[in-house]
Amino acid sequence: MDLSTVVVVANLEKRRAAEYLKSITKTLEARGIHTLVLSYRGQEVVTSDLEAEYAAAEAAIVLGGDGTVLFTCRLFAGRPIPVLGVNLGTVGFMTEVLGEEWLEAFDSFLSGESRLSERLMLDIEVHREGRTLLRESALNDCVLGGASSSRLVVLDVDLSGVFLGQYRADGLIIASPTGSTAYSLSAGGPILHPETEALILTPICPHSLSNRPLVLPAQEKITVSVKQNQRIPVTLTVDGRGVFQPRPGDKITIGRHAKKAMLVKSDRRSFYEIVHAKLN
């Protein structure tokens, strides 16, 4: 595979990120590959200006952890590019390659020896009185929950226009297969292989013990309605970022994104080996 432009996304709060950033850009430029650098500290935000600035990128090398991969995949959700996640700590679920392995993994990708793992992404919209107020994409999950801890929210859920039921819980998680090993897992949800075509609906501490996690076909459209007379405000969180505070009466729709994220797989370790290592 021939590449002319690569973006290196670096979370500079990670140990040795600046060091690897310098080494990678030097190596790529020596090979005649133009390098764009996107580095940040703290909270990262995807904007239209940011998307335009890095529109020439044909692939991405990500220095950080799983959170940096989430940010990069959201940035390029409209035109997915191969993302090579380089973990600067312990091996993550999405960052399978360790720092010292980056060049070997990159060359393996260029030669076609490493395949791409195509991951379902979520498309999330907030609707109010016929207007679309917000549209976001997510690789892991979106969460509707109370603005303060340990307080119930009341949410109605429809699946493709069919009423599923009312949830009285600390919140609801709608996760992708990639996100099955994140917050959903902590709330009792199932682990799915990240390339599975499915959605996961996981209640957080439900008031009724009959409310259990559901694995749904990927083509389902999930609609969550915020009921009136909530005891506390409801917050919408996307991939771990608080992005919106829906009002009673708002409807949040979640479905499969039109595009998939593309992560470069490591030939050194499989998803099952990572699950074994992470979860003992």
C-alpha positions in Angstrom: 0.0 0.0 0.0 1.3 3.4 -1.0 0.7 6.4 1.3 1.6 10.0 0.7 0.1 11.6 3.8 -0.2 10.2 7.4 -1.5 12.0 10.5 0.1 11.2 13.8 -2.3 11.8 16.7 -0.6 12.1 20.0 -1.9 12.4 23.5 1.0 14.3 25.1 -0.1 13.4 28.6 1.0 9.8 27.9 4.6 8.9 29.0 7.1 9.1 26.1 4.4 10.4 23.6 6.5 13.4 22.6 9.5 11.2 22.1 7.7 8.7 19.9 6.0 11.5 18.0 9.4 13.0 17.1 10.8 9.6 16.1 7.8 8.6 14.0 7.6 11.9 12.1 11.3 11.7 11.3 11.1 8.2 10.1 8.0 8.8 7.9 9.4 12.0 6.4 12.7 10.1 5.5 10.6 7.7 3.5 8.9 10.5 1.6 5.6 10.3 3.5 4.2 13.7 4.4 3.3 13.9 8.1 0.6 15.9 9.7 0.7 16.2 13.5 -2.3 16.5 15.8 -1.3 16.6 19.4 -3.3 17.6 22.5 -3.4 17.6 26.3 -6.6 17.1 28.3 -10.0 17.1 26.7 -10.0 16.6 22.9 -12.9 18.0 20.8 -13.8 17.2 17.2 -14.8 20.3 15.2 -15.5 20.9 11.5 -12.4 23.1 11.3 -10.3 20.2 12.7 -11.8 17.8 10.1 -10.9 20.1 7.3 -7.4 20.7 8.5 -6.6 17.0 8.4 -8.6 16.1 5.3 -5.5 15.0 3.3 -4.7 12.2 5.7 -4.8 8.7 4.2 -4.0 6.8 7.5 -3.4 7.6 11.1 -0.9 6.5 13.7 -2.3 7.1 17.2 0.0 7.5 20.2 -1.9 7.1 23.5 -4.5 4.7 24.7 -8.0 3.6 23.7 -9.4 7.1 24.4 -7.1 8.6 21.8 -8.3 5.9 19.3 -11.9 6.9 20.0 -11.1 10.5 19.4 -9.4 9.7 16.1 -12.2 7.5 14.8 -14.8 10.1 15.6 -12.7 12.7 13.8 -12.6 10.6 10.6 -16.1 9.1 11.0 -17.2 10.7 7.7 -14.4 9.1 5.7 -12.8 6.3 7.7 -9.1 5.8 7.3 -6.9 3.0 8.6 -5.9 3.7 12.3 -2.9 2.1 13.8 -3.2 2.4 17.6 0.1 2.5 19.5 -0.3 2.0 23.3 2.2 3.8 25.5 1.2 2.0 28.6 -0.3 -1.5 28.9 -1.9 -3.1 25.9 -5.4 -1.8 25.4 -8.5 -3.4 23.7 -8.1 -1.0 20.7 -4.4 -0.2 20.9 -2.9 -3.6 20.4 0.6 -2.4 19.4 3.3 -1.4 21.9 5.5 1.6 21.4 8.6 -0.3 20.3 6.5 -2.3 17.8 5.1 0.6 15.9 7.5 0.5 12.8 7.2 -3.3 12.5 3.4 -3.0 12.7 3.3 -0.1 10.2 5.5 -1.9 7.6 3.3 -5.0 8.1 0.2 -2.9 7.3 1.9 -1.3 4.2 2.9 -4.7 2.9 -0.7 -6.1 3.3 0.3 -8.7 5.9 -1.8 -7.0 8.7 -5.5 -6.9 8.0 -8.0 -4.2 9.0 -10.6 -4.8 11.7 -13.8 -3.1 10.6 -15.7 -1.8 13.6 -19.4 -0.8 13.7 -19.9 2.8 14.9 -22.9 4.5 16.4 -24.9 7.4 14.9 -26.6 9.4 17.7 -29.2 12.2 17.3 -31.2 14.3 19.7 -34.6 15.4 18.5 -36.9 18.1 20.1 -40.3 19.1 18.6 -39.3 17.9 15.1 -35.9 19.5 15.2 -32.5 17.7 15.3 -30.5 19.5 17.9 -27.4 17.3 17.9 -25.7 14.6 15.9 -22.7 12.7 17.2 -20.8 9.5 16.2 -19.3 7.0 18.7 -17.1 4.0 18.5 -17.7 2.7 22.0 -21.0 3.8 23.4 -23.5 6.5 24.4 -24.9 6.8 27.9 -28.1 8.4 29.2 -27.9 8.9 32.9 -28.6 11.2 35.8 -26.5 14.3 36.3 -25.8 13.2 39.8 -24.9 9.7 41.0 -27.3 7.1 42.5 -30.5 8.8 41.4 -33.1 7.2 39.1 -34.0 8.5 35.7 -37.1 7.3 33.8 -36.6 6.5 30.1 -38.9 4.9 27.5 -37.3 2.7 24.8 -38.6 1.9 21.3 -36.9 -0.5 18.9 -37.6 0.4 15.3 -40.9 1.9 16.3 -42.0 -0.9 18.6 -42.3 0.0 22.3 -39.9 -2.2 24.3 -40.6 -0.8 27.8 -39.9 1.8 30.4 -36.6 1.8 32.3 -36.3 3.2 35.8 -32.5 3.0 36.4 -29.4 5.0 37.0 -29.1 5.1 33.3 -28.9 3.3 29.9 -25.9 2.3 27.9 -26.1 1.7 24.2 -22.9 0.2 23.1 -21.2 -1.1 20.0 -19.4 -4.5 20.0 -16.1 -2.5 20.4 -17.7 -0.8 23.5 -18.8 -4.1 25.0 -15.5 -4.3 27.0 -16.0 -0.7 28.3 -18.7 0.8 30.5 -21.3 -1.8 29.4 -19.1 -4.6 30.7 -18.8 -2.9 34.1 -22.6 -2.6 34.2 -23.1 -6.4 33.6 -23.3 -6.4 29.8 -21.9 -9.2 27.6 -18.5 -9.3 25.8 -18.9 -9.3 22.0 -16.1 -9.8 19.5 -15.5 -6.3 18.2 -16.3 -7.2 14.6 -19.8 -8.6 15.5 -22.7 -6.9 13.8 -24.9 -6.0 16.8 -25.9 -3.3 19.3 -26.0 -3.7 23.1 -28.6 -2.2 25.4 -27.5 -2.3 29.0 -29.4 -0.7 31.9 -27.3 0.7 34.8 -28.5 -0.5 38.2 -32.2 -0.9 37.1 -35.0 -0.6 39.6 -36.6 -3.7 38.2 -34.5 -6.9 38.3 -36.3 -8.0 35.1 -34.5 -5.3 33.1 -31.5 -7.2 31.6 -28.9 -6.4 28.9 -30.1 -7.1 25.4 -28.0 -7.9 22.3 -29.9 -6.5 19.2 -29.4 -6.8 15.5 -27.2 -4.0 14.1 -30.0 -2.7 11.8 -32.3 -1.8 14.8 -33.0 1.9 15.4 -33.2 2.5 19.2 -35.2 5.5 20.3 -35.0 6.7 24.0 -37.6 9.1 25.2 -36.9 11.3 28.3 -40.0 11.2 30.4 -41.5 14.2 32.2 -41.0 14.9 35.9 -37.5 13.7 36.2 -36.1 14.0 39.7 -32.7 15.1 38.3 -31.4 16.4 34.9 -30.5 13.8 32.3 -27.1 13.9 30.6 -26.0 12.3 27.3 -22.5 11.1 27.3 -20.8 9.9 24.1 -17.6 7.9 24.2 -17.0 9.1 27.8 -17.6 12.8 27.0 -20.6 14.7 28.3 -22.0 16.4 25.2 -25.7 17.3 25.9 -28.4 17.6 28.6 -31.7 16.5 27.1 -35.0 17.9 28.4 -38.1 15.9 29.3 -39.9 15.1 26.0 -36.6 14.9 23.9 -36.0 11.8 21.9 -32.6 10.3 21.3 -32.1 7.9 18.4 -29.2 5.6 18.2 -28.4 3.3 15.2 -25.6 2.0 13.1 -23.4 4.7 11.5 -23.2 4.6 7.7 -19.4 4.1 7.9 -17.2 1.8 9.9 -14.0 2.5 11.8 -10.9 0.7 10.4 -8.3 -0.4 12.9 -5.0 -2.0 11.9 -4.8 -5.4 13.6 -1.7 -6.6 15.4 -0.2 -9.9 14.2 1.3 -10.4 17.6 -1.8 -10.7 19.7 -5.5 -11.5 19.2 -8.6 -10.0 20.8 -9.0 -13.2 22.8 -5.4 -12.9 24.2 -6.1 -9.3 25.2 -9.3 -10.2 26.9 -7.5 -13.0 28.7 -4.7 -10.6 29.8 -7.1 -7.7 30.8 -9.7 -9.8 32.6 -7.6 -12.6 34.0 
